[in-house]
Amino acid sequence: MHWLEVVLLGVIQGLTEFLPVSSSGHLVLFQGLMGMEEPELLLDICLHVGTLAAVLWVFFAQILEAAKGFFRFCAAAPKGKAAMAQVWTTDQDARMALLIIIGTIPTGFIGMGFHKIADKLFASPVLAGAMLLITGALLWATRYVRAEGKLLPKMTWGNALTVGTIQGLAILPGISRSGSTICAALFLGVDREVAARYSFLLSIPAIVAALILEVADASAAAHPPVSMLLLGGIVSAFTGLAALKWLLAIVRKGSLWWFAPYCWLVGATVLVANFV
């Protein structure tokens, strides 16, 4: 694989991992359009490590506070249900940590179920195109969501299970993980900023779990040069950092729907190209 292809894949991964246009769908489409080979597994891992580094950088303070809150909840457990309920109700950091854990459960079950057929899903540009149309419809619908929503203390475990289920379904190429989970939270009446923050914090366990599975699969795979791995990871990290900050600003403005026409255009183009 040429270094220009590595840079291009890093840019695509960094931009589309966070922008609501589906990173998996775009990787499938770009590889098909440009005749690129599928990235070697270890390179794919490094691309995802780059975007993971970006989200950890942006949300480091919130991650640290959520971890502290989780330990406070655990410390309350020996004191009984009343003490645990008190922490759940009054400690927002603990509530966020628990909501992330709850949301990760359905994501994990769905991810494990789809893991064995993931290769077949990612080999279908038609599927990616169709799912991009659905992603566009979800994004467009956010135009009709109320500007003010419920803040974190009002977000329930049922909301977390729903968003986590949507995140699991985003394994389908063309379904944007960030777009679908933020949309789901907004449709449930969650505040814009809380929806975005929860979406990206919820992505961390999913990305880590996917990386662990890929590392296990890559143990016997051929390894590309270390320079290529570093290049891909660095490009992905810096591009992802810029994309993440941009998307957070867009969500705060209630302008997530801006990306809908792009998803429709790309999705429709792919379907027409494959059926005409």
Secondary structure, DSSP 8 states (H G I E B T S, - for coil): --HHHHHHHHHHHHHHHHSTT-HHHHHHHHHHHTT-----HHHHHHHHHHHHHHHHHHTHHHHHHHHHHHHHHHHHGGG-HHHHHHHHHH-HHHHHHHHHHHHHHHHHHHHHHHHTTHHHHTT-HHHHHHHHHHHHHHHHHGGGS-S--B-GGG--HHHHHHHHHHHHHTTSTTS-HHHHHHHHHHHTTB-HHHHHHHHHHHHHHHHHHHHHHHHHHGGGS----HHHHHHHHHHHHHHHHHHHHHHHHHHHTT-GGGGHHHHHHHHHHHHHHHH-
